[in-house]
C-alpha cells in the first residue's frame, strides 16, 4: 500500500509564488560544454552581432565569453560563431551554432514544462517559470553553461 503524504499548505507569509529554476547542461568527460548560459550568450551574439556586447549584457568579461565559446567549439569539433563582415568585433552564429542554441532551448523548454506541470500537482501554490518573473538571469562563470 502506498504511503500518503500529508497535505502541504502554502506559507501565508509569502505572497509571491516561488520560481522554478533548473540547472541543465551538456557535458563530456572534460566537463560542461553547453548549458543555458552559453545558449543565452549565443542568443545575445545573434541580437548584437558582437561577442563583446553580448558578454557585457550578460555581466561577463569578453575573455570569459570567448573562453566558453572556444571550450564548446573544442568539445564539439565545430565552430559555433564566426566573424561577420569587416567589423573588428563583429560576430555571428554559424548554422551549427544556431541549431545548437535552438535545440538546447527546445530541450530545456520541454524539461522545464514537465517540471512545472509536476510542481502544479505536488504543491498547493502556483510555481512560475524563471522567465515569467521578469528577472534577468545573472551570468556566472561556473555552472551557468
N, C-alpha and C positions, 0 to 999 in steps of 0.2 A: 504494500500500500504506500502511495506517495505521500510524503510529509507536506502538509500545507503550511505556507508561511503566513504569519500574522499580517493583517493589513498594515500598510505603510501610510502614514499620514504626512501630508505636506507640512513643512515647518511654517507656522503662522507668521513668524517674524521676517520671512524672506519674501518680499513682494515681487522680486524679479525671478522669472523662471531660469533654471540652470541652462547652461550651454554645453552641447556635446562637442568634445574635442577628440580628434583621432590622430594617432601617430601611425602613418602608413608609409612604407618606403620599400625600395628595391635594393637588394644588396647581393654581393658576391663574396667569395672568401676574403677579399681585400677590404670589404666593408661596404658602407652605404654608397650607392652611386646615383640614386634618383629618389626624390620624395616631393612632398608638397612645396617645400621651399624652392627647390630647383624648378618645379613647374611654374611657380609664381615668378621666378626670375625670368624664365623664358617668355612668359606672358608679358612681362614689363618690357623686355627687349623688343618684342613684337610691337608694342604700343609706341615706344620711344625711338626705335631703331638705334639704340645706343646702350651698350653694356654699362657705361659709366652712369647714365641717368637711371637705368633700371636698378643698379646696385644702390645708388643714393636713395631712391624712393623706398627701397626695402630696408634701409638703415644698415647697409653693409659696405665695406670698402670695395673699391674696384678690384683690388688684389684678391680678396676673399671670393668675390663673384667669379673672377677669372679662374681661380683655383678649383672652384666647384664645377665650372664648365669643363675644364681640362680633365678633371677626375672622371666625369661622366663619359666624356669622349674616349678616354683611355680604356675605361671598363667595357665600353660597347664597341670600340674599334670603328667608330663612325663620328663624323663631325655633326654637331647639333646647332652651331651658329657659324656664320661666315661674315666676312667684311661685305659691306654694301656700298657701292659707288666709290667715290674718291674721298669721302669724308674720313678724317683720321680716326674718329671713334665710332663710326657708323657700323652697326652690325644688324644682321637679320637672321632669322631661323632658317636652317636648311629644311628641305622637305622632310627629312628624317626627324629633325628636332621638333618640327611642328606636329608630326604624327605622334612622337613620344609624349609630348606635352598633352595633346588631346586625349590619347588613350589612357594616360595616367589619370587625367581628370575624370574620364568616364568610369574607370575602376574605382577611384576614390569616391565619386558620387554614388555609385552602387553600394559600396560598403557603408558609407555614411547614411544612405537611405534605409538600409537594413537595420543599422544601429539605432536610428531614430524611431523606426517602426517598433523595434523591440523595446526601446525605452518607454514608448507610449503604452505598452502592455505591462511593463514592470513597475512603473512609477505613477503615483496619483497626481502628478503635476505635469504641465507641458514642458518639453525639453526642446530647445531651439538648436538649429544647426549653427555653426560658428558664423557663417556668412550672414545670418539673419540678425545678428546682434548689432551690426553696423560698426563693429570694431575691426580695425585693420590688423591682420596678423603681424606679429613682431618677428622680424627675421632674427635667427640665432645662428651662430657659427656651427653648432653641433646639434644633431638630431632634427634639424629642420629640412634636411634633404636637399 
